[in-house]
Structure formats: C-alpha cells, structure tokens
Amino acid sequence: MRKDPRNDDAFTGLEAAIVLIAFVVVAAVFSYVVLGAGFFTTQKSQETVYSATKQASANLAESGPVVLETDESSEVKNISFNLKPAAGASPIDLSRITYHITTTDTEALFVDMNAEGTNKIFRKQIIGDDDDLLETDEMFRVVLDIKGSNPSIPINKTAIFSIEIKPDIGASLLLQKHAPPGLSANSYYEVY
C-alpha cells in the first residue's frame, strides 16, 4: 500500500495550526496575567500617592493675627490665634491637635484640653456648628495658657517664639512670631 503524499501535507498543516492556536492562547493568558499585575500595581501606586499627598499637605491655616495677652505684671499669660481648614482639607478633629511652643530657652507641649495633667488649651468656635471638628467654612479661636503651663514659658520683650500646630493627619502648621519691644500690664498685642 502506497501512501498519498497529499494526505501527509494536510495532516502537517493541521498540526501546525493546532500548535499556533495553542501558542496564541498561551500568549493571551500570559498577557492577561501581566496586564492584570500591571493594573494592580498602578492602582496601588495611585493609592500610595493619594495617601502621601494627604499626609504631606497642610490641613490647617492661620486666620488673622496671633495675639499676646499680658497680666498685671506685664508678663505674657496667653497666646491666642484663629484656625481654619486649608483649602480642600478634610475635617480635622481639634481634640487630637497638639501645640508645641518653643522659645530660645523653653519648650512646652499642649494637648487636648480635656486630658488630665496637661497644659490648658481653650477653644471657642467663631464660625460653625457645635462640635470639635474643624470643617469647611468654620473657624476656631485657640487660646494657650502659657503662664500656667508646665513648664511655664516666659516670653520677654523682643523674644522670638514658635508654635508648631500638629494635627493627627497632615503636615504641621508653624507660626514663628516676635514679641513687641514693650509690654504693658493687662494689654493685648498683635504679633507678626
């Protein structure tokens, strides 16, 4: 019996087509896996960038002047200032903000006004609803009792002092100010 050569050619072509289809299917599955991993990595990178932007951006802004209040002995007893949210900031829990005041000689930390054994912070809402969240279009007046703080922070004439306001999320807001050259008893001074 003789074999017909044309039958072998057709069979070889069919084998080649099956192998080609198998390669295409394997390549398609591999490319799907690679693209899926790439999309997953891109999504995770995007989440990381958004999270880092939220952590690095300032959520607080100063509104108006910083005011020093003196007592009967012409010593600074209170520092007060207004806080508002920065543009596009998410709501900020004011009970979780810390205030770190430093001078050339002393430093003190002020935490939530309701915490035991801490330096005194007084907050008064100027604009907004009656909660501890600083939201868009709201403003709070913060008063720090530096004379009654532990340690006491003496701010003398022409002293340079700084207040680092650190929310639980976002970058710190730094206020660096100069005390005026003359301080009178029971007075208020706007400092710059």
C-alpha positions in Angstrom: 0.0 0.0 0.0 1.2 3.3 -1.0 0.6 6.4 1.0 -0.7 9.5 -0.7 1.7 12.4 0.0 -1.1 15.0 -0.1 -2.7 13.5 3.0 0.6 14.0 5.0 0.7 17.6 3.9 -2.8 18.2 5.2 -2.1 16.5 8.5 1.1 18.5 9.0 -0.8 21.8 8.3 -3.4 20.8 10.8 -0.8 20.1 13.4 0.9 23.5 12.7 -2.5 25.2 13.1 -3.2 23.5 16.4 0.3 24.4 17.7 -0.2 28.0 16.5 -3.5 28.3 18.2 -2.0 26.8 21.4 0.8 29.5 21.3 -1.8 32.2 20.8 -3.9 31.0 23.7 -0.9 30.8 26.0 0.3 34.2 24.9 -3.1 35.7 25.5 -3.3 34.2 29.0 0.2 35.4 29.8 -0.5 38.9 28.6 -3.7 39.0 30.6 -1.8 38.0 33.7 0.9 40.6 33.0 -1.6 43.3 32.3 -3.6 42.4 35.4 -0.5 42.7 37.6 0.4 46.0 35.9 -3.1 47.4 36.6 -2.9 46.2 40.2 0.5 47.8 40.7 -0.7 51.0 39.1 -3.8 51.1 41.4 -1.6 50.5 44.5 0.8 53.2 43.3 -2.1 55.6 42.9 -3.4 54.9 46.4 0.1 55.5 47.8 0.4 58.8 46.0 -3.0 60.0 47.2 -2.2 58.8 50.8 1.2 60.6 50.7 -0.4 63.8 49.3 -3.0 63.7 52.1 -0.3 63.2 54.8 2.1 65.9 53.4 -0.4 68.6 52.6 -1.3 71.2 55.2 -4.8 70.8 56.6 -4.7 73.9 58.8 -4.4 77.6 58.1 -4.0 80.6 60.3 -6.7 83.2 60.0 -6.0 86.7 61.4 -3.3 87.8 63.8 -1.6 86.0 66.7 -2.4 87.9 69.9 -0.4 88.0 73.2 -2.3 88.9 76.4 -0.3 90.3 79.4 -1.2 90.1 83.1 -0.8 92.7 85.9 3.0 92.2 86.0 3.4 92.8 82.2 4.2 89.2 81.6 2.6 87.3 78.6 0.0 84.9 80.0 -2.0 83.8 76.9 -1.3 83.4 73.2 -4.4 83.3 71.0 -5.0 82.7 67.3 -7.6 81.6 64.9 -7.5 78.4 62.9 -9.4 77.4 59.8 -9.1 74.5 57.5 -6.8 74.9 54.5 -8.4 74.9 51.0 -9.6 71.4 50.1 -8.8 69.9 53.6 -10.8 67.1 55.1 -12.4 67.8 58.5 -9.9 68.0 61.4 -10.6 66.7 64.9 -9.4 69.6 67.1 -9.2 67.4 70.2 -6.3 65.5 68.5 -4.2 68.5 67.7 -1.0 69.2 69.6 0.6 72.6 70.1 4.3 72.7 70.7 5.6 76.1 71.8 9.3 76.8 71.8 11.5 79.8 72.7 15.2 80.0 72.9 15.2 78.7 76.5 12.0 76.7 77.0 9.5 74.4 75.3 6.1 73.0 76.3 3.6 70.7 74.7 -0.1 71.4 74.8 -2.5 68.6 74.0 -6.3 68.1 74.2 -8.0 70.4 76.7 -9.8 67.6 78.3 -6.8 65.4 79.0 -5.6 65.2 82.7 -2.4 66.8 83.8 -1.9 68.7 80.5 -1.3 72.4 79.8 -4.5 74.4 79.3 -6.0 75.0 75.9 -9.2 76.9 75.5 -11.1 76.7 72.2 -14.1 78.8 71.1 -15.9 78.3 67.9 -16.2 81.6 66.0 -18.0 80.3 62.9 -19.6 76.8 62.5 -21.6 74.2 64.4 -21.1 73.0 68.0 -18.6 70.1 67.6 -14.9 69.6 67.8 -14.5 69.1 64.0 -13.0 71.9 62.1 -14.8 71.7 58.7 -15.0 73.9 55.6 -16.2 77.4 56.3 -15.6 77.0 60.1 -13.1 78.9 62.3 -11.9 78.3 65.9 -10.2 80.6 68.3 -7.5 78.8 70.3 -6.1 80.3 73.5 -3.0 78.7 75.1 -2.3 79.5 78.8 1.5 79.8 78.7 1.9 81.3 82.1 0.1 78.4 83.8 1.8 75.8 81.7 4.2 73.2 82.9 6.9 74.3 82.3 6.0 78.0 82.3 7.0 79.7 79.1 8.4 83.2 79.6 8.0 85.4 76.5 10.0 88.5 77.1 10.3 91.7 75.1 11.6 91.1 71.5 11.6 87.3 72.1 11.2 85.0 69.2 8.8 82.1 69.8 7.3 79.5 67.6 4.1 77.4 67.8 4.0 74.1 65.9 0.4 73.1 65.4 0.3 69.4 64.5 -3.0 67.7 63.5 -3.2 63.9 63.6 -3.3 63.8 59.8 -1.4 66.2 57.6 1.6 68.5 57.8 2.3 70.8 60.7 1.5 74.5 60.7 4.4 76.6 62.0 3.8 80.0 63.4 7.0 81.9 64.2 6.5 85.3 65.9 8.3 88.1 67.5 7.2 89.7 70.8 7.0 93.5 70.8 9.8 95.6 72.3 7.5 97.0 75.1 4.9 95.1 77.1 2.3 96.9 79.3 0.1 95.4 82.1 -3.3 94.0 81.1 -2.8 94.6 77.4 -3.2 92.8 74.1 -0.6 92.8 71.3 -0.9 91.5 67.7 2.4 89.9 66.8 4.0 89.2 63.4 
